[in-house]
């Protein structure tokens, strides 16, 4: 009797249904809906989507919303603020995360209570962004606040300083909050990457007399390239979408110094004239910017040697298939 073969492939498709449905409803549909709104005149709190009309039917250009958004000085300010605050928080974030990851994975030093320190460093990432924004707003409160009190007691200032009216101080505060929130998460990702490196490489280097610094720069960093690329791309995407902390901390003030691209989109859609069309256009523009920047990062930081090796392997596979094909043709001719 022949045994009936059981196909398990269908179960994989069944288990993937919840994700596919969630993606279609909660991600793909909003993106398409947003893109369509960007080409219409939809605005105002009482205007329904069914009443909206495409711009060409109103005698306007199809891309007018996008052109107006790109040329708006406020959007330029928001975009430059976003990039600036992301760079200021990412550089120390990745540097500290690398140092801590190397510290925790160093077999020679045998750090005690690693679990406790990892929890402490990761803890800020668990706290909600709104809580962090409120916390720092109270820390830098004027005229009475913990930071002002400490600086006055240390003799660094004679009078309280109003941090909320300083554009540069506000930007640095937001950058520090982003750094403090995410460095623990980055550290955990890099620790996972280091633990995935073959330990025999470190053993061989130690036998050859390599010290800790040499092992870090010549073994750890090169083998962490993929993880570093992942961290950079995810941080870039998150940084370009920075919203919660600037919104709760100072709501883009003072003088739009902490206004980010996401906060600009929010203000266009849900305040004033409720310009959903302009907000949708700005969203699509940011989507395009993030996609282009992510692609550039992948192209610039990809492993060229690995890509070259992959190309050579593919070429060898093609040549091997050609030889097999020619050999089969030769056998068929000889069989005739």
Buried (B, 14 or more C-beta within 10 A) or exposed (E): EEEEEEEEEEEEEEEEEEEEEEEEEEEEEEEEEBBBBBBBBBBEEEBEEEEBEEBEEEEBEEEBBBEBBBEBEBBEBBBEBBBEBBEBBBEBBBEBBBEBBBBBBBEEEEEEEEEEBBEEBBEBBEEEBEEBBEBBBEBBBEEEBEBBEEBBEEEEEEEBBBBBBBBEBBBBBBBBBBBBBBBBBBBBBBBEBBEEBEEEBBEEBBEEEBEBEEBBEEBBEEBBBBBBBBBBBBBBEBBBBBBBBBBBBBEBBBEBBBBBBBBBBBBBBEEEEBBBBBBBBBBBBBBEBBEEBBEEBEEEBEEEEEEEEEEEEEEEEEEEEEEEEEEEEEEEEEEE
